[in-house]
Amino acid sequence: MFKKLLCLSISLCIIVCSLGKTRIVVDERFELISVAFRLTGEPAFVHDVPNQYINEIDTWFSKYRDHPFISFLNKQMDVKKNVAMSYSAVLASDIEITPKGIILSQKTETDYESNSYGYNWTIKDRDQFLLLINSFYKKSRFHDFFAAHSTYYKTMESQMSGLINLIDTSWFENFFGSSYQLDYVWIVPSGGVNNYALPINYKSGHTAHSVVIGCSMQDSNGSPIFDESDFRVLIHEICHLYNNPICSRHLNEFESICDTLFYYVGDILAENYYGYPSSILYEGFNRLCEFSYYKSHGKTFSWIQLRVGIEERKGFIWFDDMLAFFSAFEDNRNTYKYFEDFLPQLKSFLDQLSKDMQLYYNRFEDKFPQVTFTFPSQGSIVNPNIDCIEIHFSKPMYPLIWYIPVEGTEKLPTDEKNKNGFWKDEYTYVYKLPSRLKPHTKYGFGVDDWLQSTERELRYHAKNFTLIFETE
């Protein structure tokens, strides 16, 4: 399970692109932290897109992987394992870069010595953090790198402004009963698929509603692009700004239900960085809000169902039924004016769900196509003169295959002209052998990324399968 983290930051040296009240910013503080965590090697922070920019980061900073600041981060990740992943963004917003160095902001009210984010800072931790981040910042000449990419960052800010323009701001007020507010969109070019909702609380009493958006798409030249998938990320994270305070107000009411559900799907959720029972409430309900936006803005049933399947594979295995149940909210708006008014009904739904969880889990498992038989059979010994390999699935399959070599086995012979593989029928994939197999040899054939072909069903990846057999 992914180890949740501490994190860091820099100051309000901002390149601002204004659009109404929303400021779109590639901020040096967030990029500094993202680069530093990339150097730790922690998989959640190591991304390949946009690859040209990532290559430049690696060329410039790879020599600093052994800097004490990176060692400090790795140590913190080993010792403090329960830190929320979003804490990196919190720290980035709380640190300032000044002419005299990087300091903790005196404007925000984050209590670093509390356990609010799962990370209890000691004074020694804080002082060491500030000492080492300043050393890393100066020695790596981070500001020089950041300044050299200013035009690149401005282009990204401009691209993001086009997506912000598409948001139906009135929907949020109608759905949540609170006026729309989005003060900042912080773009993190090296952030990959890491995105966060980030309410920033100031000592003045003001809360800045912000989101942090990484870059996970690129064009044919390797440059970052923002498309519909990023728009969905925006809607998801903005919903968090409204949904999370609601969930916090009702957390105690749902705690035992979340514990029960987490018992069944905790491993799946943790693989997707939702490692706490409360994720069922905060992330599960947020998906209801997000998908309600899609439904009210003309997305088709098949478009929604495809993405429902993605959410179920992340561990929210009841999401299809919960979304269907939630249609009662829109059908009864005279009774339930806003989302929070409907929470007692959602509690009743989840309470019943927790009693039927084994049924849901079995049904979820059955949605995944499985290999029912193969020729040759698993572990068998066959004549090296066989003409083909056949793999039969339990469900009709989308015609896509990914061949995986198996370590410790001989690779199958290939013929680049005919690509070897074809579908005998919806259920059966045939791998045509272009030449005789070697005698007395162990062969391995792995498959992955198979999809169901039936449009009316959710498309699920088949479970990974490896066939190993020997020849006479």
N, C-alpha and C positions, 0 to 999 in steps of 0.2 A: 504494500500500500504506500502510496506517495506520502512522503514526509512533508508536512505542512510547515510553513516557513516564517521566518523573520524577514524584514527587508528595510530598504533605505531610500535616501533621496537627495534632492538638490533644490534650488530656489526659484523664485519667480523671475527668471530671466526668460520672458515669454515672447514668442512670435505669435501675434494674435490675428486671427481672421474672424471678424465679427459678422454675425448674421442674426439680426434682431438682438435678443438678449443672450444668445448662446455664443460663447467664444470657443473657437476651434484651434487647438494648440498642440504643436509638437514641443514638449517641454524638456529642457535639458535634464531636470531632476529625474523624471520617469525613465528617460533613455539611459542615463547613467546606471540606475538600478538594474534595468533590464540587461544591460551589457555585463554588469558585475555578476549577476546570477547565471548568465550564459557561461561565464568562465568557471563557475563551480562544477559544471558538467551535469547538474541535476536535469533529468530529461524533460521535466515540465517547462524548463526555461531555455531549452535548446531547440531552435527552430531554423528552418532552411529557407524560408520565404520572408521578404523578397531576396532572392539568392545573390544578386549582384551587391546589394547593400550588406548582406550578411557576410559575404566574402571579404568586403572591405573592413568590416568589424573584426573578423578573425585575423586578417593581415596586420591590422594596427595593434590589437590588444592581446593576441595569443601569448606574447612573451611575458604577460603579467599574470598568467594563471597561478603562479606561485607567490604572488604578492600576499603579504600578511592579511590584507583585507579580505581576499578570497578565502584564505584559510579560516579566518574568523567566521565568515558566512557558513562555510562547510561545517565547522564545529557547532555553530548554533543550530543548524539543521539536524545534526546528530543528537544533540543534547535536548533541545526543545522541540519535541515531535508533534505537538498539538497546536501549532500556530496556524491560523487561517491563512490560506494562500493569498487572499486579498490584502493581507497586512503589508505586502510590498507596496501596494498603491497608497495605503494610508501613510506610510513613512515618507513616500515620495512627496506627498502633498504637505507634509509637516516639516520639511527641511528646506532651508534657504541657502542659496549660494550668495555670499556677500564678498566684497573686496578683501575682507579679512579671513575668508574661508567659509566652509560649510558649517551651519549651526542648526540647532533645533529651533523651529519657529516659536516665537512668543505670542503669535496671533491665534493659533488653534488651541483647542482644549483637550487634546488627546492626553490621557494619563498613561505614560509609558511604564509607570511602576505598578499599574494594576494588571489584572489578568483579562482585560476586556477582549483582547484578540487572541487569547491563549498563549501570550508571551509575556512573562513577568520580568521586566527589565530591572536589573540592579543598577545602582549608580556606577559600578565598575563596568557593566555592559555598555551603558550609555557613553561613558567617557572613552572607552576603548573603541567603540563604534565611530565616534566623531574623530578621534585621532587617526584611525586607519582609513576611513573614507576620504579624509582630507589628503592623506599621503597618496592614496591610489589616484585620486583626482588630479593631483599635481604631477606625479611621476608619469602617469600614462598620457599626460597632455590631453585630457578628455575634452576640455573646452575647445582646443584647436580642431579636434575631430568633429565636434558638434558644429562649430562655426563653418567648417568647410562644406557642410551639407545643408546650409541654410536654404539654398534655392530648391533643393530636393524636398525639404520639409514643407516649404511654402506650396509646392505642387500638391502634396498630400493633403494639406489643409484645404486647398481649393476643391479637390475631389470630394472630400468629406462634406463640404458645405452643400453640394448637390444632393446628398442623401438627407441631410437635415431638413432641406426644403420640402421633402416629400412626406414628412411626419404630419399626421392629422392630430394636431395638438388638442383639439376640442374633445377628442375621444377620451383622453385621460381624465378630464374633468367630469365628463358624463359617466365614466365607469367607476372612478374612485371617489368622486365628490370633492376633489382638491384641484386647485388651479394648476395648470401646466407650468413646470419650472425645469429648465435645463440650463445651468449656468456655464458649464464647461464640457467640452469633449476633448479629452486628452488623448492624442494619438501617440502610440508607442510603436515606431516602425519595426523594431526588433522583437516585438511582443508576441508575434505569431498568433496562436489561437487564444491567448490569455486576454480575457475581457472582464471588467469589473464595474459594478455600480459603486459610486464613491461620494457619499454625502460628507461634506467637510464642515465640521462644526467649529465656529469661531467663538472666541471669548466674548465678543461683542453681542452674541446671541443669534447672529445670522448663520444660516446653514446654506452652503453652496451645493446645489444638486449637480453632480457631475458623473460622467462615465469615462472609463478608460478602455480604449479600443486598440487592439493589436492589428497586425497586418498578416493575413493568411492567404491572400490571393496575389497573383502577379500576371503580367502580360507576357507576350512571347519574347520580349526583350529582358525579362527578369525584373521589371519595374513594378512597384506595388499598384494595385487597383482596388477600388471599393465597388462592390456590386450588390445584388439583391441579398446575398448571404450576409453581407455586412449590415444591410438595412435591418435584417432580422435580428442581428446581434444588438443593434441600437434599440430596437423595440423591447427586446428581452431585458437589457440592462436598465432602460428607463422605467420599465415596469417594476424592477426591483426597488427603485427609489420610492415607489408608492406602496408596494406589497410588503417589503421588509418591516416597516414600522407596524403595519397591521398584524403581521405574524408575531412580532415581538410582544404585542399587547395580549395575544391569545396563546402564547407558547405553552403555558402551564396546562391549558385545557386539552392540548393535543399531545402532550409529552408521552403518556403511556401508549397511545396509539402508534406514535412514531417509533417507539422502542420495539413494539411488536412487529411492525412492518420491516424495520431495519434488520431484524433477526433473519428474515428470509432473503432480503436483497442487499444487505450491507456490503457484501463482497463486490457485487456488480457496481453499486454506487461508488464505492471507494476507488475502483479502477478508473472511474470518471471524475475523481477528485471531489466526490461528495461523501466525505468520510464520517459524517455525523448523523445520528437519527434526526436531528432537527432539519437536515437537508430535505427530508421528505415534506416538511411543511414549507420552508422558505423557497426551495427550488420547485417542488411539485405545484404549489399554488401559483408561483410566478409563471409557470407554463400555462396554467389555465388563463391567466390574464393575457399573456402574450398571444395565445391561440384565439382568444376572444377578439383581439384586435384583427387578426387575419380573417376570421370568419365575417366580421362586420365590414371588411374592406374587399370583399368579392373573391377571396381565394376559393378555388374549387374543392370539392370533396376529395378528389384523388390527390390534389396538391397537399391538402391537410393530412390525409391519411398516410401518405408517404413519410411525412415528417413526424407524425404520431409514432410510427414504427421506429424511427430513430430515437425518440425519447424513451420508448419502452426498452430498447436495447441498452440505454444508459442506466436502467434499473427501475424506472418508474413503470413497472409492468402493468399497472392498472390504469394507465393514463387514457387509453381509448375509452374505457367505460366511464372514467371520471369526467372526461370532456363531454361525453354524451349526457351524463347526469347534469352537468353544469348548464346545459341548454335550458333547464328549468328556470335559471336565473333570468335569462333574457325573456323568457315567456311570461315572467311574473314581475316585471319591473315596477308595477304599481305597488306591489307588496315589498319587494327588495330593491330599494332605490339605488344602492351602491354595493360594490363588491363585499365590503365588510359586513353588510347586513345579511348576507347569505352564508356566512361562516357556520352558523349552527347547523344548517342543512349539510354542508360539507363535512362537518364533524360526524353527523349521523351516517353519511356515506362511508367515511373511512372507518368508523367503528364497526360497521357490518363487514367491510372489506377485511379488517384485521381478523375477524372470525372465520372468513372464507379464504384465507391467504394461501393455504396449501392447494386449493382448487385453482386459484389464479396462477400460482407458480407452475403447476402442471400444465395448464393451458399455454402459458408463456413458453415453456420448454418445447411444447408440441409445434409451435409456430416455426421453429428452425428446421429447415430441410436437413436430413441426415442421409448418409450413405447407407443403403440397405444391403447391398452386396457388390462384389467386384469379381472380375475375372482378370488375372488369377485371384484366387481367394487370399485373404490375409494370411501370411506366413506359409503359403504353400510352395511346393517345388514343381516347376513346369518344364516342358520341353522348350529349349531355346529357339525352336522354329515357329513359335506362335506368331500370328499375324497382327494381333492388336490387344489392347487393354481396354476393358469396359468398366465403367463406374455407373451404378444405378442409384438414383436418389428417391427419397420418400415423397417428394412433391414435384410438380412441374417446375422446371427451372428456366430462368432467364439465360439466354445463350452467351454466357461469359465464363471464362476459366482463367485461372492463374496457376501456372505450373510452378511448383516449388521443388528445387533439388533437395534431396535428403542427405544430410551429412553421414558419412561412413558407408554410402552405397554408390554403386555405379550409376552414372547418368544414362537415361534412356537415349537411344539413337534418335536423331532429328533429321528432318528434311525441310529446309527453309522454304522450298517452293510451295508445298501444299500445307505447311504449318501443322501437319499431323492430325490435329483434332477436328472432330465434327460431332454433331448431335444426331444420334440414331433416331431418337424421338424426344419428347419433352422431358423424359425421365432419365435417359441413358446417354452418357458421353462416351465416345469411342476415340481412343488414341491409337492411330494407325502406325504400326512400326515399319519404317522404311527399310530396315535391314535386320538380319538375324541377330538375336541376342547372344552374348558371350556365354559359353557353358560354365557351370560351377561358379556362378557369380550372383551376388546379392544386389538387387535393384530396389530403388525407392522412388515413390511418386507421391508428391504432396499436392493437395488442392486447397484453395482458399478463395474467398470473395465470390461465391456463387450466389445468385439472387433468384427468388421466385419469379416466375414469368406471369402469374395470374394477376391481372390488373386490379381485380376486385379485392384482393387480399393485400395485406401489408407485406412489403418486400423485406424479407429477412435473410441475412447472410447465413449460409450453411455453416455448420460447425466444422472447424478444421479437421482434415482427415489425411492420414498418411498410410499409403499402401506399401508394404514391404514384402517381397517374395524372392525366391531363388530359382536358378535354372539348374537343370540336371547336368 
